[in-house]
Amino acid sequence: MLDTGWSLFQQYFEKYEIGIKKQLMDKYWKESKVLEGSVVEE
């Protein structure tokens, strides 16, 4: 369930818009690229 939450945050927001502690962002935020409407995790 938390993975879904992080996925939605990443899909619709930038890191600076979330307002979550940097420690948590660094641990759980996966950098991703959006390619033709789909998210590809790196």
C-alpha distance matrix in Angstrom:
0.0 3.8 5.4 5.2 6.6 9.0 9.9 10.9 12.7 14.5 15.5 17.0 18.1 20.3 19.7 22.5 21.0 17.8 19.7 17.5 19.5 20.9 20.0 16.2 16.8 19.0 16.6 13.3 14.9 15.8 19.0 19.1 21.8 21.9 24.4 25.7 22.6 20.1 18.1 19.2 17.7 20.5
3.8 0.0 3.8 5.3 4.9 6.3 8.5 9.8 10.6 12.4 14.1 15.6 16.0 17.7 16.6 19.3 18.2 14.8 16.4 14.0 15.8 17.1 16.2 12.4 13.1 15.3 13.1 9.9 11.6 13.2 16.5 17.2 20.2 20.8 23.6 25.4 22.5 20.0 17.4 18.4 16.4 18.8
5.4 3.8 0.0 3.8 5.4 5.2 6.0 8.6 9.9 10.6 12.1 14.4 15.1 16.6 15.9 19.1 18.3 15.3 17.5 15.2 17.0 17.5 16.6 13.0 12.8 14.6 12.4 8.8 10.0 10.5 13.7 14.1 17.1 17.8 20.4 22.3 19.7 16.8 14.2 14.8 12.8 15.3
5.2 5.3 3.8 0.0 3.8 5.5 5.0 6.2 8.6 9.9 10.4 12.3 13.8 16.1 16.1 19.2 17.7 15.0 17.7 16.1 18.5 19.3 19.1 15.4 14.8 17.0 15.4 11.6 11.8 12.3 14.9 14.5 16.9 16.8 19.3 20.7 17.6 15.2 13.1 14.6 13.6 16.7
6.6 4.9 5.4 3.8 0.0 3.8 5.4 5.2 6.2 8.7 9.9 10.8 11.6 13.9 13.7 16.3 14.6 11.6 14.1 12.7 15.5 16.7 16.9 13.2 12.6 15.4 14.3 10.7 10.7 12.3 14.8 15.0 17.5 17.5 20.6 21.9 18.8 16.8 14.6 16.4 15.1 17.9
9.0 6.3 5.2 5.5 3.8 0.0 3.8 5.4 5.0 6.2 8.6 10.1 10.2 11.6 10.9 14.0 13.1 10.3 12.9 11.2 13.5 14.0 14.2 10.7 9.5 12.0 11.1 7.4 7.0 8.6 11.2 11.9 14.8 15.5 18.7 20.7 17.9 15.8 12.9 14.1 12.3 14.7
9.9 8.5 6.0 5.0 5.4 3.8 0.0 3.8 5.5 5.2 6.1 8.7 10.0 11.8 12.2 15.5 14.4 12.4 15.6 14.4 16.9 16.9 17.3 14.0 12.2 14.3 13.6 9.8 8.5 8.5 10.5 9.9 12.3 12.4 15.4 17.2 14.4 12.1 9.4 11.1 10.0 13.0
10.9 9.8 8.6 6.2 5.2 5.4 3.8 0.0 3.8 5.4 5.0 6.1 8.1 10.9 12.0 14.7 12.8 11.1 14.5 14.2 17.3 17.8 18.8 15.5 13.6 16.3 16.1 12.5 10.9 11.6 12.9 12.1 13.8 13.1 16.2 17.3 14.0 12.6 10.7 13.3 13.0 16.1
12.7 10.6 9.9 8.6 6.2 5.0 5.5 3.8 0.0 3.8 5.5 5.6 5.4 7.8 8.4 11.0 9.3 7.4 10.9 10.8 13.9 14.4 15.9 12.9 10.7 13.7 14.1 10.9 8.9 10.5 11.6 11.8 13.8 13.7 17.3 18.8 15.9 14.7 12.3 14.5 13.6 16.1
14.5 12.4 10.6 9.9 8.7 6.2 5.2 5.4 3.8 0.0 3.8 5.7 5.6 6.8 7.7 11.0 10.3 9.3 12.8 12.5 15.1 14.6 16.0 13.4 10.5 12.7 13.4 10.3 7.3 7.8 8.2 8.0 10.1 10.4 14.1 16.1 13.7 12.2 9.3 11.2 10.3 12.7
15.5 14.1 12.1 10.4 9.9 8.6 6.1 5.0 5.5 3.8 0.0 3.8 6.1 8.3 10.5 13.4 12.1 11.7 15.4 15.7 18.5 18.2 19.8 17.1 14.2 16.4 17.0 13.7 10.9 10.7 10.4 8.8 9.6 8.6 12.0 13.2 10.4 9.5 7.5 10.5 10.9 13.8
17.0 15.6 14.4 12.3 10.8 10.1 8.7 6.1 5.6 5.7 3.8 0.0 3.8 7.2 10.0 12.0 9.8 10.0 13.8 14.9 18.2 18.3 20.4 17.8 15.0 17.7 18.7 15.7 12.8 13.4 13.1 12.0 12.5 11.2 14.5 15.2 12.2 12.3 11.0 14.1 14.6 17.2
18.1 16.0 15.1 13.8 11.6 10.2 10.0 8.1 5.4 5.6 6.1 3.8 0.0 3.8 6.5 8.1 6.1 6.9 10.6 12.1 15.2 15.1 17.6 15.5 12.5 15.3 16.9 14.4 11.4 12.7 12.2 12.2 13.1 12.7 16.4 17.6 15.2 15.1 13.1 15.6 15.4 17.4
20.3 17.7 16.6 16.1 13.9 11.6 11.8 10.9 7.8 6.8 8.3 7.2 3.8 0.0 3.8 5.5 5.4 7.0 10.0 11.5 13.9 13.1 15.9 14.5 11.1 13.3 15.6 13.8 10.4 11.8 10.7 11.4 12.5 13.0 16.7 18.5 16.7 16.5 14.1 15.9 15.2 16.4
19.7 16.6 15.9 16.1 13.7 10.9 12.2 12.0 8.4 7.7 10.5 10.0 6.5 3.8 0.0 3.8 5.5 5.7 7.8 8.6 10.4 9.3 12.2 11.1 7.7 9.9 12.5 11.3 8.3 10.6 10.2 12.1 14.0 15.3 19.1 21.3 19.6 18.8 15.9 17.1 15.5 16.2
22.5 19.3 19.1 19.2 16.3 14.0 15.5 14.7 11.0 11.0 13.4 12.0 8.1 5.5 3.8 0.0 3.8 5.7 6.6 8.7 10.4 9.7 13.3 12.9 9.9 12.3 15.2 14.5 11.8 14.3 13.7 15.6 17.2 18.2 21.9 23.9 22.2 21.9 19.2 20.6 19.2 19.8
21.0 18.2 18.3 17.7 14.6 13.1 14.4 12.8 9.3 10.3 12.1 9.8 6.1 5.4 5.5 3.8 0.0 3.8 5.9 8.8 11.7 12.0 15.3 14.1 11.5 14.5 16.8 15.4 12.9 15.4 15.2 16.4 17.8 18.1 21.8 23.4 21.1 21.1 18.8 20.8 19.8 21.1
17.8 14.8 15.3 15.0 11.6 10.3 12.4 11.1 7.4 9.3 11.7 10.0 6.9 7.0 5.7 5.7 3.8 0.0 3.8 5.7 9.1 10.2 12.9 11.1 9.1 12.6 14.3 12.7 10.9 13.9 14.6 16.1 18.2 18.7 22.5 24.2 21.7 21.1 18.5 20.3 18.9 20.4
19.7 16.4 17.5 17.7 14.1 12.9 15.6 14.5 10.9 12.8 15.4 13.8 10.6 10.0 7.8 6.6 5.9 3.8 0.0 3.8 6.7 8.6 11.6 10.5 9.3 12.7 14.6 13.8 12.7 16.1 17.0 19.1 21.3 22.2 26.0 27.9 25.5 24.8 22.1 23.6 21.8 22.9
17.5 14.0 15.2 16.1 12.7 11.2 14.4 14.2 10.8 12.5 15.7 14.9 12.1 11.5 8.6 8.7 8.8 5.7 3.8 0.0 3.8 6.4 8.4 6.9 6.7 10.1 11.4 10.9 10.6 14.4 16.0 18.4 21.2 22.5 26.2 28.4 26.0 24.8 21.7 22.8 20.6 21.5
19.5 15.8 17.0 18.5 15.5 13.5 16.9 17.3 13.9 15.1 18.5 18.2 15.2 13.9 10.4 10.4 11.7 9.1 6.7 3.8 0.0 3.8 5.4 5.5 6.4 8.8 10.2 10.9 11.4 15.1 16.8 19.7 22.7 24.5 28.2 30.7 28.6 27.1 23.8 24.4 21.8 22.1
20.9 17.1 17.5 19.3 16.7 14.0 16.9 17.8 14.4 14.6 18.2 18.3 15.1 13.1 9.3 9.7 12.0 10.2 8.6 6.4 3.8 0.0 3.8 5.5 4.9 6.0 8.5 10.0 9.9 13.2 14.5 17.8 20.8 23.0 26.6 29.4 27.7 26.2 22.7 22.8 20.0 19.8
20.0 16.2 16.6 19.1 16.9 14.2 17.3 18.8 15.9 16.0 19.8 20.4 17.6 15.9 12.2 13.3 15.3 12.9 11.6 8.4 5.4 3.8 0.0 3.8 5.5 5.3 6.3 8.8 10.0 13.2 15.1 18.6 21.9 24.4 27.9 30.8 29.2 27.1 23.5 23.3 20.0 19.6
16.2 12.4 13.0 15.4 13.2 10.7 14.0 15.5 12.9 13.4 17.1 17.8 15.5 14.5 11.1 12.9 14.1 11.1 10.5 6.9 5.5 5.5 3.8 0.0 3.8 5.4 5.0 6.0 7.8 11.3 13.8 16.9 20.3 22.5 25.9 28.7 26.7 24.6 21.1 21.1 18.0 18.2
16.8 13.1 12.8 14.8 12.6 9.5 12.2 13.6 10.7 10.5 14.2 15.0 12.5 11.1 7.7 9.9 11.5 9.1 9.3 6.7 6.4 4.9 5.5 3.8 0.0 3.8 5.4 5.4 5.1 8.7 10.6 13.7 17.0 19.2 22.7 25.5 23.7 21.8 18.3 18.4 15.5 15.7
19.0 15.3 14.6 17.0 15.4 12.0 14.3 16.3 13.7 12.7 16.4 17.7 15.3 13.3 9.9 12.3 14.5 12.6 12.7 10.1 8.8 6.0 5.3 5.4 3.8 0.0 3.8 5.9 5.9 8.4 10.1 13.7 17.0 19.8 23.1 26.2 24.9 22.8 19.1 18.4 15.2 14.5
16.6 13.1 12.4 15.4 14.3 11.1 13.6 16.1 14.1 13.4 17.0 18.7 16.9 15.6 12.5 15.2 16.8 14.3 14.6 11.4 10.2 8.5 6.3 5.0 5.4 3.8 0.0 3.8 6.2 8.4 11.1 14.4 18.1 20.7 23.9 27.0 25.5 22.9 19.2 18.4 14.8 14.5
13.3 9.9 8.8 11.6 10.7 7.4 9.8 12.5 10.9 10.3 13.7 15.7 14.4 13.8 11.3 14.5 15.4 12.7 13.8 10.9 10.9 10.0 8.8 6.0 5.4 5.9 3.8 0.0 3.8 6.2 9.6 12.2 15.9 18.1 21.3 24.2 22.4 19.8 16.1 15.7 12.4 13.0
14.9 11.6 10.0 11.8 10.7 7.0 8.5 10.9 8.9 7.3 10.9 12.8 11.4 10.4 8.3 11.8 12.9 10.9 12.7 10.6 11.4 9.9 10.0 7.8 5.1 5.9 6.2 3.8 0.0 3.8 6.4 9.1 12.7 14.9 18.3 21.2 19.5 17.2 13.5 13.4 10.5 11.1
15.8 13.2 10.5 12.3 12.3 8.6 8.5 11.6 10.5 7.8 10.7 13.4 12.7 11.8 10.6 14.3 15.4 13.9 16.1 14.4 15.1 13.2 13.2 11.3 8.7 8.4 8.4 6.2 3.8 0.0 3.8 6.2 9.9 12.6 15.5 18.7 17.5 14.8 11.1 10.1 6.9 7.3
19.0 16.5 13.7 14.9 14.8 11.2 10.5 12.9 11.6 8.2 10.4 13.1 12.2 10.7 10.2 13.7 15.2 14.6 17.0 16.0 16.8 14.5 15.1 13.8 10.6 10.1 11.1 9.6 6.4 3.8 0.0 3.8 7.1 10.2 13.2 16.6 15.9 13.7 10.1 9.0 6.4 6.1
19.1 17.2 14.1 14.5 15.0 11.9 9.9 12.1 11.8 8.0 8.8 12.0 12.2 11.4 12.1 15.6 16.4 16.1 19.1 18.4 19.7 17.8 18.6 16.9 13.7 13.7 14.4 12.2 9.1 6.2 3.8 0.0 3.8 6.7 9.5 12.9 12.3 10.1 6.5 5.6 4.4 5.5
21.8 20.2 17.1 16.9 17.5 14.8 12.3 13.8 13.8 10.1 9.6 12.5 13.1 12.5 14.0 17.2 17.8 18.2 21.3 21.2 22.7 20.8 21.9 20.3 17.0 17.0 18.1 15.9 12.7 9.9 7.1 3.8 0.0 3.8 6.2 9.8 9.9 8.4 5.8 5.3 6.5 7.5
21.9 20.8 17.8 16.8 17.5 15.5 12.4 13.1 13.7 10.4 8.6 11.2 12.7 13.0 15.3 18.2 18.1 18.7 22.2 22.5 24.5 23.0 24.4 22.5 19.2 19.8 20.7 18.1 14.9 12.6 10.2 6.7 3.8 0.0 3.8 6.5 6.2 5.6 4.5 6.1 8.7 10.7
24.4 23.6 20.4 19.3 20.6 18.7 15.4 16.2 17.3 14.1 12.0 14.5 16.4 16.7 19.1 21.9 21.8 22.5 26.0 26.2 28.2 26.6 27.9 25.9 22.7 23.1 23.9 21.3 18.3 15.5 13.2 9.5 6.2 3.8 0.0 3.8 5.6 5.4 6.3 7.0 10.4 12.1
25.7 25.4 22.3 20.7 21.9 20.7 17.2 17.3 18.8 16.1 13.2 15.2 17.6 18.5 21.3 23.9 23.4 24.2 27.9 28.4 30.7 29.4 30.8 28.7 25.5 26.2 27.0 24.2 21.2 18.7 16.6 12.9 9.8 6.5 3.8 0.0 3.8 5.7 8.4 10.0 13.7 15.7
22.6 22.5 19.7 17.6 18.8 17.9 14.4 14.0 15.9 13.7 10.4 12.2 15.2 16.7 19.6 22.2 21.1 21.7 25.5 26.0 28.6 27.7 29.2 26.7 23.7 24.9 25.5 22.4 19.5 17.5 15.9 12.3 9.9 6.2 5.6 3.8 0.0 3.8 6.9 9.7 13.1 15.9
20.1 20.0 16.8 15.2 16.8 15.8 12.1 12.6 14.7 12.2 9.5 12.3 15.1 16.5 18.8 21.9 21.1 21.1 24.8 24.8 27.1 26.2 27.1 24.6 21.8 22.8 22.9 19.8 17.2 14.8 13.7 10.1 8.4 5.6 5.4 5.7 3.8 0.0 3.8 6.5 9.9 12.9
18.1 17.4 14.2 13.1 14.6 12.9 9.4 10.7 12.3 9.3 7.5 11.0 13.1 14.1 15.9 19.2 18.8 18.5 22.1 21.7 23.8 22.7 23.5 21.1 18.3 19.1 19.2 16.1 13.5 11.1 10.1 6.5 5.8 4.5 6.3 8.4 6.9 3.8 0.0 3.8 6.5 9.7
19.2 18.4 14.8 14.6 16.4 14.1 11.1 13.3 14.5 11.2 10.5 14.1 15.6 15.9 17.1 20.6 20.8 20.3 23.6 22.8 24.4 22.8 23.3 21.1 18.4 18.4 18.4 15.7 13.4 10.1 9.0 5.6 5.3 6.1 7.0 10.0 9.7 6.5 3.8 0.0 3.8 6.6
17.7 16.4 12.8 13.6 15.1 12.3 10.0 13.0 13.6 10.3 10.9 14.6 15.4 15.2 15.5 19.2 19.8 18.9 21.8 20.6 21.8 20.0 20.0 18.0 15.5 15.2 14.8 12.4 10.5 6.9 6.4 4.4 6.5 8.7 10.4 13.7 13.1 9.9 6.5 3.8 0.0 3.8
20.5 18.8 15.3 16.7 17.9 14.7 13.0 16.1 16.1 12.7 13.8 17.2 17.4 16.4 16.2 19.8 21.1 20.4 22.9 21.5 22.1 19.8 19.6 18.2 15.7 14.5 14.5 13.0 11.1 7.3 6.1 5.5 7.5 10.7 12.1 15.7 15.9 12.9 9.7 6.6 3.8 0.0
